[in-house]
Amino acid sequence: MIGQRVTRQRTAIAGLLDDLGEFRSAKQIHLALQQRGDDIALATVYRTLNAMAEQGDVEVLLSPSGEHTYLRCAPTAEHHHHLVCRTCGRTVDVDAPELEELAAALASRHGFTELEHSVDFVGVCAPCAEQAAAR
């Protein structure tokens, strides 16, 4: 959290994200904070999440509905990608060296340096697929 004040709100949001372990929208995070008894305004949740994303403390994924969702990965986590269930939100961290090789090759081919990228995969996890099939 270098460069950011450690406030009660930021600590509460970071703690909740540590417990969730899956991508959630700012509104979902706000609701969960309220359920925990943390009185934090929705605008503060948005501001804090944006600041945490800029610092690299949370990852941001655009959901299929177009809403930004947030996930706090382990502080020691190296660059990785995610499989995200569009039904339940379950998130799995995945290493994909072939994507890293592709990114490096594309950058080299087109003369790019200092390349950054974000690739996440959204689908339906096995338990949700089984539930849908049983209906």
Sine and cosine of phi, psi and omega as CSV:
sin_phi,cos_phi,sin_psi,cos_psi,sin_omega,cos_omega
0.00,0.00,0.51,0.86,0.01,-1.00
-0.89,0.46,0.70,-0.71,0.05,-1.00
1.00,0.03,-0.18,0.98,0.02,-1.00
-0.87,-0.49,0.65,-0.76,0.09,-1.00
-0.91,0.40,0.64,-0.77,0.06,-1.00
-1.00,-0.02,0.98,-0.17,-0.01,-1.00
-0.98,-0.19,0.22,-0.97,0.06,-1.00
-0.86,0.52,-0.66,0.75,-0.03,-1.00
-0.91,0.41,-0.71,0.71,-0.01,-1.00
-0.90,0.44,-0.66,0.75,0.02,-1.00
-0.89,0.46,-0.67,0.74,0.01,-1.00
-0.91,0.42,-0.68,0.73,0.00,-1.00
-0.91,0.41,-0.71,0.71,0.01,-1.00
-0.88,0.47,-0.67,0.74,0.02,-1.00
-0.89,0.45,-0.67,0.74,0.03,-1.00
-0.90,0.45,-0.72,0.70,0.01,-1.00
-0.87,0.49,-0.60,0.80,0.06,-1.00
-0.88,0.48,-0.60,0.80,-0.03,-1.00
-0.98,0.21,-0.52,0.85,-0.08,-1.00
-0.94,0.34,-0.80,0.60,0.03,-1.00
0.94,0.34,0.27,0.96,0.08,-1.00
-0.49,-0.87,0.34,-0.94,-0.04,-1.00
-0.90,0.43,0.73,-0.68,0.04,-1.00
-0.64,-0.77,0.53,-0.85,0.03,-1.00
-0.97,0.24,0.27,-0.96,0.04,-1.00
-0.87,0.50,-0.62,0.78,0.02,-1.00
-0.91,0.42,-0.66,0.75,0.03,-1.00
-0.91,0.41,-0.63,0.78,0.03,-1.00
-0.92,0.40,-0.67,0.74,0.03,-1.00
-0.87,0.50,-0.72,0.69,0.02,-1.00
-0.88,0.48,-0.70,0.71,0.01,-1.00
-0.89,0.45,-0.61,0.79,0.05,-1.00
-0.90,0.44,-0.68,0.73,0.04,-1.00
-0.87,0.49,-0.67,0.74,0.00,-1.00
-0.90,0.44,-0.45,0.89,0.05,-1.00
-0.99,0.12,-0.15,0.99,-0.01,-1.00
1.00,-0.07,0.17,0.99,0.04,-1.00
-1.00,0.00,0.90,-0.44,-0.01,-1.00
-1.00,0.00,1.00,0.01,-0.03,-1.00
-0.80,-0.60,0.78,-0.63,-0.02,-1.00
-0.90,0.43,0.53,-0.85,0.01,-1.00
-0.86,0.51,-0.64,0.77,0.02,-1.00
-0.88,0.48,-0.60,0.80,0.03,-1.00
-0.92,0.38,-0.62,0.78,0.04,-1.00
-0.88,0.48,-0.74,0.68,0.03,-1.00
-0.86,0.50,-0.76,0.65,-0.02,-1.00
-0.86,0.50,-0.70,0.71,-0.03,-1.00
-0.91,0.41,-0.69,0.73,0.02,-1.00
-0.89,0.46,-0.66,0.75,0.03,-1.00
-0.90,0.45,-0.67,0.74,0.03,-1.00
-0.91,0.42,-0.67,0.75,0.01,-1.00
-0.90,0.43,-0.60,0.80,0.03,-1.00
-0.92,0.40,-0.68,0.74,0.03,-1.00
-0.89,0.46,-0.56,0.83,0.02,-1.00
-0.98,0.19,-0.21,0.98,-0.05,-1.00
1.00,0.09,0.24,0.97,-0.01,-1.00
-0.99,0.14,-0.35,0.94,0.07,-1.00
-0.71,-0.71,0.42,-0.91,0.09,-1.00
-0.98,-0.22,0.53,-0.84,-0.05,-1.00
-0.88,-0.47,0.71,-0.71,0.04,-1.00
-0.75,-0.66,0.72,-0.70,0.09,-1.00
-0.99,0.14,0.87,-0.49,-0.04,-1.00
-0.96,0.28,0.27,-0.96,0.03,-1.00
-0.84,0.54,-0.43,0.90,0.02,-1.00
-0.99,0.10,-0.04,1.00,0.03,-1.00
1.00,-0.04,0.12,0.99,-0.02,-1.00
-1.00,-0.08,0.64,-0.76,0.08,-1.00
-0.95,0.30,0.70,-0.71,0.08,-1.00
-0.83,-0.56,0.39,-0.92,-0.17,-0.99
-0.77,-0.64,0.58,-0.81,0.02,-1.00
-0.61,-0.80,0.69,-0.73,0.07,-1.00
-0.97,-0.25,0.95,-0.32,0.03,-1.00
-0.99,0.12,0.25,-0.97,0.02,-1.00
-0.84,0.55,0.66,-0.75,-0.03,-1.00
-0.85,0.53,-0.43,0.91,-0.03,-1.00
-1.00,-0.04,-0.02,1.00,-0.06,-1.00
-0.90,0.43,0.78,-0.63,0.09,-1.00
-0.99,0.14,0.10,-1.00,-0.01,-1.00
-0.80,0.60,0.76,-0.64,-0.01,-1.00
-0.44,-0.90,0.02,-1.00,-0.02,-1.00
-0.82,-0.58,0.08,-1.00,-0.06,-1.00
-0.75,-0.66,0.53,-0.85,0.28,-0.96
-0.97,-0.26,0.81,-0.58,-0.08,-1.00
-0.82,-0.58,0.79,-0.62,0.05,-1.00
-0.99,0.17,0.83,-0.55,-0.02,-1.00
-0.96,0.27,-0.22,0.98,-0.01,-1.00
-1.00,0.00,-0.81,0.59,-0.09,-1.00
-0.95,-0.30,-0.21,0.98,0.01,-1.00
1.00,0.04,-0.02,1.00,0.01,-1.00
-0.80,0.60,0.69,-0.72,-0.07,-1.00
-0.81,-0.59,0.73,-0.69,0.03,-1.00
-0.85,-0.53,0.81,-0.58,0.11,-0.99
-0.96,0.26,0.72,-0.69,0.03,-1.00
-0.74,-0.67,0.64,-0.77,0.16,-0.99
-1.00,-0.02,0.67,-0.74,-0.01,-1.00
-0.64,-0.76,0.98,0.21,-0.04,-1.00
-0.85,0.53,-0.49,0.87,0.01,-1.00
-0.91,0.42,-0.52,0.85,0.08,-1.00
-0.94,0.35,-0.62,0.78,0.03,-1.00
-0.90,0.44,-0.65,0.76,0.04,-1.00
-0.90,0.43,-0.67,0.74,0.03,-1.00
-0.89,0.46,-0.71,0.71,0.01,-1.00
-0.87,0.49,-0.69,0.72,0.01,-1.00
-0.90,0.43,-0.67,0.75,0.00,-1.00
-0.91,0.41,-0.68,0.74,0.02,-1.00
-0.90,0.44,-0.68,0.73,0.02,-1.00
-0.88,0.47,-0.71,0.70,-0.01,-1.00
-0.89,0.45,-0.72,0.70,-0.03,-1.00
-0.87,0.50,-0.54,0.84,-0.07,-1.00
-0.95,-0.30,0.17,0.99,0.09,-1.00
0.96,0.30,0.48,0.88,0.02,-1.00
-1.00,-0.08,0.55,-0.84,0.11,-0.99
-0.79,-0.61,0.17,-0.99,0.02,-1.00
0.78,0.62,0.67,0.74,-0.06,-1.00
-0.95,0.32,0.70,-0.71,0.16,-0.99
-0.84,-0.54,0.48,-0.88,0.05,-1.00
-0.43,-0.90,0.34,-0.94,0.04,-1.00
-0.64,-0.77,0.87,-0.49,0.02,-1.00
-0.74,-0.67,0.85,-0.53,0.08,-1.00
-0.77,-0.64,0.47,-0.88,-0.05,-1.00
-0.91,-0.43,0.77,-0.64,-0.02,-1.00
-0.90,-0.44,0.77,-0.64,0.01,-1.00
-0.38,-0.93,-0.46,-0.89,0.01,-1.00
-0.85,-0.53,0.81,-0.58,-0.01,-1.00
-0.95,0.31,0.28,-0.96,-0.07,-1.00
-0.86,0.52,-0.73,0.68,0.01,-1.00
-0.87,0.50,-0.65,0.76,0.02,-1.00
-0.93,0.37,-0.61,0.79,0.04,-1.00
-0.90,0.43,-0.64,0.77,0.03,-1.00
-0.91,0.41,-0.67,0.75,0.03,-1.00
-0.88,0.47,-0.68,0.74,0.00,-1.00
-0.91,0.42,-0.62,0.78,-0.02,-1.00
-0.94,0.35,-0.48,0.88,-0.04,-1.00
-0.98,0.21,-0.26,0.97,-0.03,-1.00
-0.97,0.26,0.00,0.00,0.00,0.00
